[in-house]
């Protein structure tokens, strides 16, 4: 078992994902929540890139929600 797997087990990561999936609105989004994996790359650029993508998705989803 890898260090990541050991960490997930000790942190009860599966229970966290199950709790997060309760807030999902569709079956597809629930499945996506359950299948989440931790972000384990250590480069500053990688983290900032992911944050930027999340912000863009949030803005796009908010626009779609309010204007459709």
Secondary structure as the mmCIF struct_conf table of DSSP 4:
data_model
#
loop_
_struct_conf.conf_type_id
_struct_conf.id
_struct_conf.beg_label_comp_id
_struct_conf.beg_label_asym_id
_struct_conf.beg_label_seq_id
_struct_conf.end_label_comp_id
_struct_conf.end_label_asym_id
_struct_conf.end_label_seq_id
HELX_RH_AL_P HELX_RH_AL_P1 UNK A 3 UNK A 10
TURN_TY1_P TURN_TY1_P1 UNK A 11 UNK A 12
HELX_RH_AL_P HELX_RH_AL_P2 UNK A 13 UNK A 21
TURN_TY1_P TURN_TY1_P2 UNK A 22 UNK A 23
BEND BEND1 UNK A 25 UNK A 26
HELX_RH_AL_P HELX_RH_AL_P3 UNK A 27 UNK A 34
TURN_TY1_P TURN_TY1_P3 UNK A 35 UNK A 35
HELX_RH_AL_P HELX_RH_AL_P4 UNK A 44 UNK A 67
#
